[in-house]
Each structure stands twice: as C-alpha cells, then as structure tokens.
Amino acid sequence: MREIKTERLIIRPLTVNDAEDAFEWLSDPVVNRFMPYAPYENVGQVKEWISGIKDEENHFGFELAATGKVIGSGDVEFDSENNAYHLGYNLNRAFWGQGYATEAAKALIQWAYKNAGARDFVTCHAVVNTVSKKVLQKCGFRFEKNGQYSRFDGSEIFDALYYSLHLD
Ligand SMILES: CC(C)(COP(=O)(O)OP(=O)(O)OC[C@H]1O[C@@H](n2cnc3c(N)ncnc32)[C@H](O)[C@@H]1OP(=O)(O)O)[C@@H](O)C(=O)NCCC(=O)NCCS
C-alpha cells in the first residue's frame, strides 16, 4: 500500500502529472540551499527525475488533500551502509511553517515501520538548517555525531549533524 492519509495530506508516489507542482520547489534556490544537487532548470528535468524514481526509493509526494496540489516530497530509502532507512524531505516555500513537513515525516516513518519492517532510521541536516532540526526532533530523532557532506559538484561543503531513530 503506497498511499498514506494524514490529517491534511495524501502521501503517495509522484507521477509526471505532478511535475509542474514539483518544479516550484525543485527550482527554488532557497529550498535547494542545503541540497547536494543543483536547482532544476525546467519542468522536463523534473519529469525525467520522476520517471526514474524506483519503488525501492520509497519516494512520496505530499498532496494537499484540500486542493490536490503537491507541495513537497520525501523519502525513506534503505541505506545499506547504515543498515537503516534514510529520511529526507523538501517542501514548497509557500507552505513552510504550517507543520506539513513534520506531519509528512512522521507518516513516512510509520509507513516504513509497518510496510517495510523498518526499525532504524538515520538522517542529517546542515548545522545552520535549524528548521530541519526541529522537524527531526519532533519525529523523535536523536543526535549521533557531527560530520560533513558536499554538493555533488564539489562546490560547497556543509557542516552537518547526523541523527538516528530506533523504534521497537
Ligand atoms: C525543512 C522543511 C521541509 C520544513 O518544512 P515545514 O513544513 O516548514 O516544517 P514545519 O512547519 O513542520 O516546522 C518545523 C518547525 O520549524 C519552524 N519553521 C518552519 N519554517 C520556518 C522558517 N522559515 N523560519 C523559522 N522557523 C520555521 C516551524 O514553526 C516549526 O517550529 P516549532 O517546532 O517551534 O513549531 C522546509 O523548511 C524545507 O523544505 N526546507 C528546505 C529543504 C530542506 O532543508 N530539507 C531538509 C534537508 S535536511
């Protein structure tokens, strides 16, 4: 079952029909500020990305139940290096500060727990990305260690905080 209903969201796989909505956040340099990849330049690139998403990536769009608009996306993909599921999320800037990321992140964790047998989760955020820190704390993540990650093109290195979450 790849659909999760929360209070305000329908969390389900993205389709190419969502590309225009997804372009709104994927092309936004502010949303992209701490992402390893460059902002998307056109809707065609977004369609290509969506078409290439594999089931095992467990990548879901966050659709607003009230309007049908897709306002963000996130994933809980198995990370064999850490033997845990890696959580990630991005949201259209026009919808920040309304609790959507927290609502979606909690639902993704529960989905992976019930449907993929996930018990251990990991994630990280750039030190200065304090909003993401709040989302993770509300989901129950605990700080593990300091580290760094870099943009894919090597143009920037981010100091980062790494977290884990274990559910019995
Ligand atoms: C991180 C992100 C997904 C959070 O989305 P969101 O829906 O706004 O998050 P929430 O509304 O659930 O808010 C979490 C907390 O951050 C606060 N917050 C959200 N946006 C904020 C802003 N622009 N400035 C200050 N605080 C903010 C919320 O008020 C809330 O605080 P609280 O815990 O004290 O109530 C969103 O900011 C985003 O897409 N950022 C860019 C991409 C990114 O950083 N992804 C994560 C990479 S690790």
PDBQT file of the ligand as one rigid body, heavy atoms in Angstrom, charges set to zero:
ROOT
HETATM    1  C1  LIG A 201      12.826  21.746   6.344  1.00  0.00    +0.000 C 
HETATM    2  C2  LIG A 201      11.427  21.961   5.778  1.00  0.00    +0.000 C 
HETATM    3  C3  LIG A 201      10.990  20.724   4.995  1.00  0.00    +0.000 C 
HETATM    4  C4  LIG A 201      10.483  22.210   6.958  1.00  0.00    +0.000 C 
HETATM    5  O1  LIG A 201       9.156  22.321   6.455  1.00  0.00    +0.000 OA
HETATM    6  P1  LIG A 201       7.968  22.953   7.299  1.00  0.00    +0.000 P 
HETATM    7  O2  LIG A 201       6.698  22.316   6.839  1.00  0.00    +0.000 OA
HETATM    8  O3  LIG A 201       8.046  24.417   7.258  1.00  0.00    +0.000 OA
HETATM    9  O4  LIG A 201       8.277  22.457   8.757  1.00  0.00    +0.000 OA
HETATM   10  P2  LIG A 201       7.254  22.525   9.962  1.00  0.00    +0.000 P 
HETATM   11  O5  LIG A 201       6.175  23.526   9.666  1.00  0.00    +0.000 OA
HETATM   12  O6  LIG A 201       6.860  21.130  10.283  1.00  0.00    +0.000 OA
HETATM   13  O7  LIG A 201       8.129  23.225  11.049  1.00  0.00    +0.000 OA
HETATM   14  C5  LIG A 201       9.061  22.723  11.910  1.00  0.00    +0.000 C 
HETATM   15  C6  LIG A 201       9.468  23.876  12.814  1.00  0.00    +0.000 C 
HETATM   16  O8  LIG A 201      10.222  24.842  12.091  1.00  0.00    +0.000 OA
HETATM   17  C7  LIG A 201       9.590  26.145  12.171  1.00  0.00    +0.000 C 
HETATM   18  N1  LIG A 201       9.755  26.833  10.896  1.00  0.00    +0.000 N 
HETATM   19  C8  LIG A 201       9.322  26.410   9.682  1.00  0.00    +0.000 A 
HETATM   20  N2  LIG A 201       9.728  27.291   8.736  1.00  0.00    +0.000 NA
HETATM   21  C9  LIG A 201      10.424  28.261   9.380  1.00  0.00    +0.000 A 
HETATM   22  C10 LIG A 201      11.095  29.429   8.943  1.00  0.00    +0.000 A 
HETATM   23  N3  LIG A 201      11.151  29.767   7.654  1.00  0.00    +0.000 N 
HETATM   24  N4  LIG A 201      11.731  30.181   9.863  1.00  0.00    +0.000 NA
HETATM   25  C11 LIG A 201      11.702  29.838  11.172  1.00  0.00    +0.000 A 
HETATM   26  N5  LIG A 201      11.075  28.735  11.652  1.00  0.00    +0.000 NA
HETATM   27  C12 LIG A 201      10.446  27.963  10.758  1.00  0.00    +0.000 A 
HETATM   28  C13 LIG A 201       8.155  25.827  12.470  1.00  0.00    +0.000 C 
HETATM   29  O9  LIG A 201       7.494  26.916  13.064  1.00  0.00    +0.000 OA
HETATM   30  C14 LIG A 201       8.303  24.656  13.422  1.00  0.00    +0.000 C 
HETATM   31  O10 LIG A 201       8.734  25.136  14.670  1.00  0.00    +0.000 OA
HETATM   32  P3  LIG A 201       8.185  24.603  16.050  1.00  0.00    +0.000 P 
HETATM   33  O11 LIG A 201       8.740  23.195  16.153  1.00  0.00    +0.000 OA
HETATM   34  O12 LIG A 201       8.779  25.510  17.059  1.00  0.00    +0.000 OA
HETATM   35  O13 LIG A 201       6.702  24.627  15.967  1.00  0.00    +0.000 OA
HETATM   36  C15 LIG A 201      11.364  23.177   4.838  1.00  0.00    +0.000 C 
HETATM   37  O14 LIG A 201      11.834  24.292   5.534  1.00  0.00    +0.000 OA
HETATM   38  C16 LIG A 201      12.201  22.961   3.590  1.00  0.00    +0.000 C 
HETATM   39  O15 LIG A 201      11.726  22.431   2.609  1.00  0.00    +0.000 OA
HETATM   40  N6  LIG A 201      13.477  23.432   3.641  1.00  0.00    +0.000 N 
HETATM   41  C17 LIG A 201      14.381  23.303   2.514  1.00  0.00    +0.000 C 
HETATM   42  C18 LIG A 201      14.749  21.863   2.239  1.00  0.00    +0.000 C 
HETATM   43  C19 LIG A 201      15.375  21.196   3.442  1.00  0.00    +0.000 C 
HETATM   44  O16 LIG A 201      16.090  21.816   4.201  1.00  0.00    +0.000 OA
HETATM   45  N7  LIG A 201      15.087  19.897   3.569  1.00  0.00    +0.000 N 
HETATM   46  C20 LIG A 201      15.611  19.114   4.664  1.00  0.00    +0.000 C 
HETATM   47  C21 LIG A 201      17.032  18.803   4.443  1.00  0.00    +0.000 C 
HETATM   48  S1  LIG A 201      17.762  18.040   5.882  1.00  0.00    +0.000 SA
ENDROOT
TORSDOF 0
